[in-house]
Every structure is written in C-alpha cells, then in structure tokens.
C-alpha cells in the first residue's frame, strides 16, 4: 500500500522536513485510516518518510486501525524522504523481510506516484495528498519488479 502524506502547511520560515499537517490534513489522515480499516488493509510494517508531515500522517491513520496498529512495526526511513525516483522506492521495498505480508509506504510526490505507476503502468497513478494506492505483490518483496504489482484499489481521503 502506498499513502501520500496528508496536506501540510508551507510556511516560509519552516524547514521542509519540519512542515506540519494542516487541520484538513489531520482530518484526511484519519479518513485514510478509516478507509484502510473498513477494507481490512492492516499493515504489518510501515515504512515512512521521517518528515514531520509523514510521521503525523501515520499518527492520524493509526487510531482507525485500532489494536492492530499497536502491533505494527514503524520504520522512519530517510530513503523515502530523499528519493527522487520511483525506482529508488522500488529498490527499498524490495528489501522488505519476506515475513511481512502487508506493507504501507508513507511518502511524497512525485516519487511515490512514480512508484505506483512503475508497479502497474496501466494504472497511471497520480496520488493526491492522503491518496492511497493498493497493489498486489504476487511474489516475495525481493522479486518485485516494474509492472509486477497490479493496482487493486485506490482511494483519495477527504474528510
């Protein structure tokens, strides 16, 4: 699952990595969490950008997942913040432990949308803030390649 961070403020005096979610972003993150829970899409592992807006997005999503979220491993991965291409994110996803059955990546555009399109070129994904793309990975993470994970569902969370 790929989740673009929720809507963030953009004050000129705050470093990019420290931008916080807006009130709408907080509500949209919670709505994304509700959609994931309603569709029984519960991650075993979350790989998130360490940027404040991505961390806050996870903290907005997690309550809707209930007790399941307390057992989810969350890793704040600098590669996600620094990635310039979908391929860089694909390489990162490929390192996921084979025991992980459901992965949630929380990141930024354009590389997150590029990853979704790379996984399923026919989907031509352009994730909006709080947008979710769900891809089915038919094999182990390490074997994942371009065109190898069809998009099964998508959602744009707007509270």
Residue frames relative to the residue before (quaternion, step in Angstrom):
aa qw qx qy qz dx dy dz
X 1.0000 0.0000 0.0000 0.0000 0.00 0.00 0.00
X 0.1615 -0.7667 0.6172 0.0713 3.53 -1.04 0.86
X 0.0263 -0.7949 0.6056 -0.0273 3.56 -0.85 0.99
X 0.2797 -0.7315 0.5966 0.1752 3.54 -0.71 1.08
X 0.5704 -0.6056 0.4203 0.3623 3.58 -0.93 0.85
X 0.5668 -0.6036 0.4505 0.3338 3.55 -1.25 0.53
X 0.7302 -0.4405 0.3132 0.4180 3.55 -1.36 0.27
X 0.1101 -0.8069 0.5802 0.0118 3.54 -0.81 1.10
X 0.5356 -0.5858 0.5026 0.3425 3.51 -1.28 0.51
X 0.1855 -0.7884 0.5776 0.1015 3.56 -1.21 0.45
X 0.0875 0.8130 -0.5697 0.0825 3.59 0.63 1.07
X 0.5491 -0.6732 0.4005 0.2913 3.56 -0.94 0.87
X 0.7167 0.4603 -0.2550 0.4577 3.56 1.14 -0.52
X 0.6239 0.5100 -0.3352 0.4882 3.61 1.29 0.23
X 0.4972 -0.6513 0.4865 0.3032 3.56 -0.91 0.93
X 0.6416 -0.5655 0.3579 0.3749 3.58 -1.04 0.79
X 0.6984 0.4849 -0.2844 0.4429 3.60 0.81 -0.93
X 0.7105 0.4501 -0.2563 0.4764 3.60 1.21 -0.34
X 0.3895 0.7290 -0.4816 0.2915 3.60 1.25 0.19
X 0.2972 -0.7727 0.5451 0.1322 3.56 -0.86 1.07
X 0.5856 -0.5558 0.4502 0.3814 3.55 -1.28 0.33
X 0.4433 -0.6339 0.5609 0.2951 3.52 -1.24 0.56
X 0.6874 -0.4300 0.3591 0.4622 3.58 -1.29 0.05
X 0.6471 0.4994 -0.3184 0.4800 3.59 0.96 -0.83
X 0.6354 0.5378 -0.3270 0.4474 3.59 0.98 -0.79
X 0.6364 0.5195 -0.3260 0.4679 3.58 0.99 -0.79
X 0.6687 0.4882 -0.2943 0.4774 3.58 0.96 -0.88
X 0.6630 0.5074 -0.3057 0.4579 3.58 0.98 -0.82
X 0.6119 0.5315 -0.3486 0.4707 3.61 1.05 -0.70
X 0.6497 0.5025 -0.3144 0.4759 3.59 0.96 -0.84
X 0.6455 0.5133 -0.3182 0.4675 3.61 1.02 -0.79
X 0.6210 0.5208 -0.3419 0.4756 3.60 1.04 -0.71
X 0.6410 0.5242 -0.3184 0.4615 3.57 0.99 -0.80
X 0.6400 0.5180 -0.3198 0.4688 3.56 0.99 -0.81
X 0.6489 0.5097 -0.3226 0.4638 3.59 0.95 -0.83
X 0.6418 0.5113 -0.3271 0.4688 3.59 0.94 -0.85
X 0.6724 0.4939 -0.2982 0.4638 3.60 0.89 -0.93
X 0.6557 0.5208 -0.3120 0.4488 3.60 0.91 -0.89
X 0.7358 0.3806 -0.2112 0.5188 3.56 1.15 -0.64
X 0.4321 -0.7374 0.4204 0.3045 3.55 1.35 0.31
X 0.3862 0.6885 -0.4965 0.3611 3.54 1.00 0.94
X 0.1184 0.8232 -0.5304 0.1643 3.52 0.25 1.35
X 0.3238 -0.7900 0.4862 0.1862 3.60 -0.49 1.13
X 0.3947 -0.6565 0.5901 0.2549 3.51 -1.26 0.63
X 0.7896 0.1115 -0.0006 0.6034 3.51 1.11 -0.86
X 0.1280 -0.7448 0.6497 0.0823 3.54 -1.10 0.83
X 0.1010 -0.7305 0.6733 0.0540 3.53 -0.95 1.02
X 0.0206 0.8266 -0.5571 0.0776 3.55 -0.48 1.21
X 0.5450 -0.5387 0.5252 0.3701 3.47 -1.28 0.49
X 0.4492 -0.6876 0.4910 0.2903 3.59 -1.07 0.62
X 0.4147 0.7033 -0.4816 0.3186 3.62 1.24 -0.04
X 0.6202 -0.5872 0.3744 0.3610 3.55 -1.02 0.84
X 0.6708 0.5106 -0.3186 0.4335 3.62 0.85 -0.88
X 0.6455 0.4912 -0.3244 0.4866 3.62 1.07 -0.61
X 0.6373 0.5135 -0.3276 0.4721 3.61 0.96 -0.82
X 0.6712 0.4880 -0.2943 0.4741 3.57 0.94 -0.89
X 0.5887 0.5526 -0.3742 0.4562 3.59 1.09 -0.58
X 0.6527 0.4944 -0.3200 0.4766 3.61 0.88 -0.89
X 0.6761 0.4901 -0.3063 0.4571 3.60 0.89 -0.85
X 0.6338 0.4993 -0.3257 0.4929 3.59 1.22 -0.35
X 0.6613 0.5083 -0.2859 0.4718 3.58 1.12 -0.73
X 0.6492 0.6082 -0.3170 0.3290 3.56 0.81 -1.08
X 0.6520 0.5295 -0.3656 0.4009 3.68 0.77 -0.77
X 0.6387 0.5328 -0.3320 0.4450 3.61 1.05 -0.68
X 0.6512 0.5205 -0.3104 0.4568 3.58 1.18 -0.51
X 0.3848 -0.7714 0.4395 0.2524 3.56 1.32 -0.06
X 0.8441 -0.1515 0.1288 0.4979 3.53 -1.16 -0.71
X 0.5566 0.6209 -0.3923 0.3882 3.59 1.10 -0.62
X 0.6521 0.5406 -0.3206 0.4240 3.58 0.97 -0.84
X 0.6133 0.5553 -0.3646 0.4272 3.60 1.09 -0.51
X 0.7023 0.4274 -0.2555 0.5088 3.59 1.25 -0.37
X 0.5176 0.6376 -0.4088 0.3980 3.57 1.29 0.06
X 0.3393 -0.7098 0.5806 0.2097 3.55 -0.95 0.91
X 0.1025 -0.7855 0.6094 0.0317 3.57 -0.89 0.98
X 0.0520 -0.7790 0.6248 -0.0122 3.54 -0.85 1.08
X 0.2349 -0.7515 0.6027 0.1300 3.56 -0.82 1.05
X 0.0978 -0.8541 0.5084 -0.0502 3.49 -0.18 1.45
X 0.3976 -0.7472 0.4814 0.2279 3.63 -0.48 1.16
X 0.5472 0.6203 -0.4009 0.3938 3.60 1.10 -0.56
X 0.6435 0.5321 -0.3323 0.4385 3.59 1.00 -0.77
X 0.6661 0.4898 -0.3027 0.4740 3.59 0.96 -0.80
X 0.7521 0.4259 -0.2061 0.4589 3.57 0.95 -0.90
X 0.4842 0.6970 -0.4311 0.3066 3.61 1.20 -0.32
X 0.2304 -0.7664 0.5872 0.1214 3.54 -1.09 0.81
X 0.7889 0.2385 -0.1138 0.5548 3.59 1.21 -0.44
X 0.6118 -0.5352 0.4422 0.3791 3.52 -1.31 0.33
X 0.6056 0.5712 -0.3556 0.4249 3.58 1.07 -0.68
X 0.6183 0.5337 -0.3502 0.4584 3.60 1.01 -0.72
X 0.6702 0.4760 -0.2961 0.4864 3.58 0.99 -0.80
X 0.6108 0.5404 -0.3452 0.4644 3.59 1.05 -0.71
X 0.6366 0.5214 -0.3221 0.4681 3.58 0.98 -0.83
X 0.6452 0.5104 -0.3158 0.4729 3.59 1.00 -0.80
X 0.6552 0.5071 -0.3134 0.4641 3.60 0.85 -0.94
X 0.6315 0.5660 -0.3220 0.4209 3.59 1.04 -0.74
X 0.6573 0.5032 -0.3123 0.4660 3.59 1.22 -0.33
X 0.4120 0.7287 -0.4583 0.2988 3.59 1.29 0.01
X 0.5591 -0.6139 0.4532 0.3244 3.55 -1.02 0.87
X 0.5189 -0.6712 0.4306 0.3079 3.62 -0.84 0.90
X 0.6000 0.5741 -0.3632 0.4225 3.63 1.18 -0.39
X 0.5679 0.5712 -0.3853 0.4502 3.59 1.25 -0.29
X 0.2062 -0.8019 0.5507 0.1058 3.58 -0.70 1.07
X 0.7952 0.1284 -0.0595 0.5895 3.58 1.08 -0.70
X 0.0940 -0.8045 0.5861 -0.0213 3.53 -0.64 1.25
X 0.1115 -0.7527 0.6450 0.0698 3.54 -1.09 0.82
X 0.1163 -0.7688 0.6273 0.0435 3.57 -0.82 1.07
X 0.1060 -0.7796 0.6164 0.0339 3.58 -0.77 1.09
X 0.2104 0.8087 -0.5168 0.1863 3.54 -0.53 1.16
X 0.6220 -0.5609 0.4574 0.2989 3.46 -1.41 -0.44
X 0.3958 -0.6561 0.5767 0.2833 3.51 -1.33 0.32
X 0.5567 -0.0822 -0.8175 -0.1224 1.52 -2.29 1.00
X 0.5528 0.6575 -0.4279 0.2812 3.70 0.97 -0.42
X 0.6277 0.5400 -0.3679 0.4231 3.64 1.01 -0.61
X 0.6532 0.4800 -0.3090 0.4974 3.60 0.97 -0.80
X 0.6207 0.5393 -0.3360 0.4594 3.57 1.06 -0.75
X 0.6268 0.5187 -0.3398 0.4718 3.61 1.02 -0.72
X 0.6464 0.5188 -0.3264 0.4543 3.59 0.89 -0.86
X 0.6823 0.4727 -0.2817 0.4814 3.58 0.94 -0.88
X 0.6142 0.5405 -0.3385 0.4648 3.57 1.12 -0.64
X 0.6651 0.5062 -0.2956 0.4626 3.58 0.99 -0.86
X 0.7888 0.0357 0.0088 0.6136 3.58 1.07 -0.79
X 0.2461 -0.8242 0.4909 0.1387 3.60 0.14 1.28
X 0.6386 0.5388 -0.3328 0.4371 3.61 1.09 -0.53
X 0.6195 0.5763 -0.3401 0.4104 3.58 1.17 -0.45
X 0.1014 -0.8390 0.5263 0.0934 3.61 1.16 -0.60
X 0.0686 0.8617 -0.4935 0.0963 3.54 0.79 1.13
X 0.0171 0.7375 -0.6751 -0.0059 3.54 -1.13 0.78
X 0.1831 -0.8294 0.5219 0.0783 3.55 0.05 1.32
X 0.2824 -0.7201 0.6119 0.1651 3.53 -0.94 0.96
X 0.6839 -0.4313 0.3360 0.4830 3.60 -1.20 0.14
X 0.8226 0.1434 -0.1943 0.5147 3.55 -0.98 1.01
X 0.4324 0.6994 -0.4634 0.3301 3.59 1.22 0.28
X 0.1873 -0.7745 0.5999 0.0720 3.54 -1.09 0.85
X 0.0454 -0.7489 0.6599 0.0405 3.56 -1.07 0.80
X 0.1604 -0.7864 0.5936 0.0585 3.55 -0.79 1.07
X 0.0691 -0.7991 0.5971 -0.0112 3.54 -0.71 1.16
X 0.3261 -0.7193 0.5756 0.2122 3.57 -1.09 0.70
X 0.1935 -0.7660 0.6081 0.0773 3.52 -0.76 1.16
X 0.2794 -0.8292 0.4623 0.1439 3.60 -0.28 1.25
X 0.7708 0.2618 -0.1341 0.5652 3.59 1.18 -0.35
X 0.7285 -0.3732 0.2987 0.4907 3.58 -1.19 -0.33
X 0.6647 -0.5352 0.3537 0.3829 3.55 -1.19 0.64
X 0.6697 0.5369 -0.2998 0.4164 3.57 0.93 -0.88
X 0.6822 0.4642 -0.2825 0.4892 3.59 1.22 -0.41
X 0.4356 0.7188 -0.4488 0.3035 3.58 1.28 -0.08
X 0.0223 0.7947 -0.6028 0.0675 3.55 -0.90 1.02
X 0.7067 -0.4229 0.3411 0.4532 3.55 -1.30 0.21
X 0.8161 0.2060 -0.1887 0.5059 3.54 -0.96 0.93
X 0.6052 0.6388 -0.3173 0.3536 3.58 1.26 -0.03
X 0.7548 0.3128 -0.1972 0.5419 3.61 1.20 0.13
X 0.2267 -0.8105 0.5236 0.1322 3.60 0.03 1.24
X 0.4740 -0.6444 0.5191 0.3010 3.54 -1.13 0.73
X 0.2340 -0.7997 0.5444 0.0962 3.55 -0.78 1.07
X 0.7890 -0.0452 0.0696 0.6088 3.57 1.15 -0.66
X 0.0179 -0.7695 0.6357 0.0584 3.52 -1.27 0.30
X 0.0549 -0.7913 0.6089 -0.0126 3.51 -1.22 0.55
X 0.1590 -0.7363 0.6459 0.1241 3.54 -1.12 0.68
X 0.2652 -0.7905 0.5373 0.1272 3.53 -0.48 1.22
X 0.1129 0.7424 -0.6529 0.0987 3.51 -0.83 1.07
X 0.3246 -0.7594 0.5345 0.1796 3.55 -0.58 1.15
